[in-house]
Amino acid sequence: MDNSMRVGIYARYSSDNQSEASIDDQVRICRARAAREGWTVVEVYADHALSGATTKRPGLQALVGDARQGRLDVVLAEALDRISRDQEHTAGIWKTLEFAGTKLITLSEGLVSELHVGLRGTMNAMFLKDLAAKTHRGLAGRVEAGKSGGGLCYGYRVVRAIDARGNPVRGDRAIHSEEALVVDRIFKMFSSGT
């Protein structure tokens, strides 16, 4: 590849539990690679707290759009799983980039080929399936322990407490008095047919 390559860096982290610094770290190491190669970084695309299991990510969609418009020679990311964790999406994104004449390069895999798309795509899909099973198992355990499985329903508030070890207690909810009156009124209206 020649040194006049126009590069778009893509970075992503998947959940609110992960650090915003993850994006900065990914961009930093990708910029370092581009500098070593003598490539010009023309744009950085990022998606914050968005799963790699969907393509409905503004940063990814902008990147693919710019590649289609011929604005990028290379898409550079830390690893293929930053682009997508879904096998079908990985293949589709790779094919779109290839059709546009844009190479996909990751720090982990190097120049991405059909082989990477197939093997890594399968591994990433298996990771998601395993993660979903573990998440479901964890939520079921929390519910069985009398805790909230997540989310906040109208009529309840989050209980903020610290346990004896100084760790936050998670999953406890308490009735929100004012909102409970509204819920009670709705149920009474429903049962009376009004």
Buried (B, 14 or more C-beta within 10 A) or exposed (E): EEEEBBBBBBBBBBEEEEEEEBBEEBBEBBBEBBEEBEBBBBBBBBBBBBBBBEBEBEBBEBBBEBBBEEBBBBBBBBEBBBBBBBBEBBBBBBEBBBEBEBBBBBBEBEEBEEEBBEEBBEEBBEEBEEBEEEEEEEBEEBEEEEBBEEEEEEBBEEEEEEEEEEEEEBBBBEEBEEBEEEBEEEEEEEEEEE
